Amino acid sequence: MKEYIAYQGEKFTIEWYYSQNGESQPLEFFKKLSPLEQQKFFYLVKRIGDFGFISDKTKFRNEDDGIYAFKPQPNRFLSFFFEGGKIIITNAFVKKSQKLKKQDKECAISARTDYLERIKEGTYYESD
């Protein structure tokens, strides 16, 4: 059974994105982080999930094109908002430069497109 939900808050539910082959790159990335790095990530996810926003742009930022970045140093978790109060985490990586790499953003956009198509088809979530 896939772990879709990273955190269920009062304002938002934060979910891991899964590709068509059943893999979740951001979840696998998260699992390899140290306990302190995981704690930094969950602080941000809990904050937006429970309160609906993170006002500190050094921790959460609009990267344009409907892509947002959770920024627990030194890592990045890209995401997008979806109807019904969902935030879908598409991909994650270690930040190595000041500027977001085009390929990382394109990966997030591609994952969003795939997610939206599979939601429309009714094939994204596993049936119980």
Disulfide bonds with the S-S distance in Angstrom:
none
